[in-house]
Amino acid sequence: MKTKDQLVSIGLDEFKVDEIMLLESRMIETAVKFQYKKRDGSVRDAVGTLNRDLMVLEDGSLWQPAPKKEGAKPRAVNPNIFGYFDLDKKTWRSFVMSDLIAVEG
Protein backbone atom coordinates (compact mmCIF):
# COMPACT_ATOMS: atom_id res chain seq x y z
CA MET A 1 0.00 0.00 0.00
CA LYS A 2 1.35 3.40 -0.95
CA THR A 3 1.82 6.04 1.72
CA LYS A 4 0.37 9.53 1.59
CA ASP A 5 3.88 10.97 1.16
CA GLN A 6 4.57 8.68 -1.81
CA LEU A 7 1.33 9.77 -3.50
CA VAL A 8 2.00 13.45 -2.88
CA SER A 9 5.55 13.05 -4.25
CA ILE A 10 4.18 11.96 -7.65
CA GLY A 11 2.14 15.16 -7.89
CA LEU A 12 -1.34 14.17 -6.71
CA ASP A 13 -3.34 16.79 -4.86
CA GLU A 14 -4.57 16.11 -1.31
CA PHE A 15 -8.11 15.20 -2.39
CA LYS A 16 -6.88 12.71 -5.00
CA VAL A 17 -4.42 11.23 -2.48
CA ASP A 18 -7.25 10.63 -0.01
CA GLU A 19 -9.42 9.05 -2.74
CA ILE A 20 -6.64 6.72 -3.92
CA MET A 21 -5.88 5.67 -0.34
CA LEU A 22 -9.60 5.03 0.30
CA LEU A 23 -9.91 3.03 -2.92
CA GLU A 24 -6.88 0.88 -2.15
CA SER A 25 -7.82 0.20 1.46
CA ARG A 26 -11.39 -0.78 0.51
CA MET A 27 -10.21 -2.95 -2.41
CA ILE A 28 -7.98 -4.97 -0.10
CA GLU A 29 -11.13 -6.03 1.76
CA THR A 30 -13.88 -6.19 -0.86
CA ALA A 31 -15.12 -5.22 -4.32
CA VAL A 32 -15.41 -1.48 -4.97
CA LYS A 33 -17.29 0.50 -7.62
CA PHE A 34 -15.38 3.47 -9.00
CA GLN A 35 -14.86 5.58 -12.11
CA TYR A 36 -11.84 6.82 -13.97
CA LYS A 37 -11.03 8.55 -17.22
CA LYS A 38 -9.54 6.23 -19.84
CA ARG A 39 -6.69 7.21 -22.18
CA ASP A 40 -9.18 7.98 -24.95
CA GLY A 41 -11.04 10.42 -22.67
CA SER A 42 -14.09 8.21 -22.09
CA VAL A 43 -15.16 7.25 -18.57
CA ARG A 44 -14.94 3.67 -17.31
CA ASP A 45 -17.35 2.53 -14.63
CA ALA A 46 -15.44 -0.28 -12.93
CA VAL A 47 -15.86 -2.82 -10.17
CA GLY A 48 -12.50 -3.98 -8.90
CA THR A 49 -10.68 -5.62 -6.04
CA LEU A 50 -7.25 -6.40 -4.64
CA ASN A 51 -8.66 -9.25 -2.52
CA ARG A 52 -7.39 -12.53 -4.04
CA ASP A 53 -10.37 -14.46 -2.64
CA LEU A 54 -12.66 -12.43 -4.93
CA MET A 55 -10.60 -12.88 -8.11
CA VAL A 56 -12.78 -15.56 -9.67
CA LEU A 57 -12.21 -16.35 -13.36
CA GLU A 58 -14.82 -17.29 -15.97
CA ASP A 59 -14.33 -21.02 -15.27
CA GLY A 60 -14.96 -20.50 -11.54
CA SER A 61 -11.33 -20.93 -10.50
CA LEU A 62 -9.40 -18.34 -8.52
CA TRP A 63 -6.85 -16.24 -10.36
CA GLN A 64 -3.28 -17.35 -9.76
CA PRO A 65 -0.16 -15.45 -10.77
CA ALA A 66 1.79 -17.05 -13.60
CA PRO A 67 4.98 -18.75 -12.49
CA LYS A 68 8.02 -16.55 -12.96
CA LYS A 69 10.30 -17.59 -15.78
CA GLU A 70 13.81 -18.40 -14.73
CA GLY A 71 16.11 -15.47 -15.42
CA ALA A 72 13.21 -13.07 -16.05
CA LYS A 73 13.92 -9.50 -15.09
CA PRO A 74 11.52 -7.81 -12.67
CA ARG A 75 8.97 -5.59 -14.34
CA ALA A 76 9.45 -1.85 -13.93
CA VAL A 77 6.93 -0.24 -11.60
CA ASN A 78 5.29 3.03 -12.63
CA PRO A 79 4.37 4.96 -9.45
CA ASN A 80 1.57 6.81 -11.29
CA ILE A 81 -0.38 3.65 -12.17
CA PHE A 82 -3.01 1.91 -10.03
CA GLY A 83 -3.54 -1.77 -10.85
CA TYR A 84 -6.67 -3.70 -9.91
CA PHE A 85 -8.52 -6.92 -10.76
CA ASP A 86 -11.59 -6.03 -12.84
CA LEU A 87 -14.47 -8.20 -11.63
CA ASP A 88 -16.57 -7.55 -14.73
CA LYS A 89 -13.83 -8.41 -17.25
CA LYS A 90 -12.11 -11.04 -15.04
CA THR A 91 -8.65 -9.66 -15.75
CA TRP A 92 -6.13 -7.15 -14.46
CA ARG A 93 -6.50 -3.52 -15.54
CA SER A 94 -4.86 -0.27 -14.54
CA PHE A 95 -5.33 3.47 -14.75
CA VAL A 96 -3.35 6.64 -14.14
CA MET A 97 -4.11 7.67 -10.55
CA SER A 98 -4.66 11.32 -11.45
CA ASP A 99 -7.53 10.14 -13.72
CA LEU A 100 -9.60 8.71 -10.84
CA ILE A 101 -13.00 10.40 -10.88
CA ALA A 102 -14.98 8.88 -8.01
CA VAL A 103 -15.16 6.03 -5.51
CA GLU A 104 -18.70 4.89 -4.70
CA GLY A 105 -19.92 4.42 -1.16
Residue pairs with C-beta under 8 A, 6 or more apart in sequence:
1 21
1 24
1 25
1 28
2 20
2 21
2 24
2 79
4 17
4 21
6 79
7 16
7 17
7 20
7 21
7 97
8 14
8 17
10 79
10 80
10 97
11 98
12 20
12 97
12 98
16 97
16 98
16 100
19 100
19 102
19 103
20 82
20 97
20 100
22 103
23 32
23 34
23 82
23 100
23 103
24 50
24 82
26 32
26 103
26 105
27 48
27 49
27 50
27 51
27 84
28 50
28 51
29 51
30 49
30 51
30 54
31 47
31 48
31 49
31 51
31 54
31 87
32 47
32 48
32 49
32 103
32 104
32 105
33 45
33 46
33 47
33 103
33 104
33 105
34 46
34 48
34 100
34 101
34 102
34 103
34 104
35 43
35 44
35 45
35 46
35 100
35 101
35 102
36 43
36 44
36 46
36 95
36 96
36 99
36 100
36 101
37 43
37 44
37 95
37 99
37 101
38 44
38 95
38 99
43 101
44 95
46 84
46 86
46 88
46 93
47 86
47 87
47 88
48 84
48 85
48 86
48 87
48 93
49 55
49 84
49 85
49 87
50 84
50 85
52 62
52 63
53 62
54 85
54 87
55 62
55 63
55 85
56 62
56 63
56 90
57 63
57 90
58 90
63 85
63 90
80 96
80 97
80 98
81 94
81 95
81 96
81 97
82 94
82 95
82 96
82 97
82 100
83 92
83 93
83 94
84 92
84 93
84 94
85 91
85 92
85 93
86 92
86 93
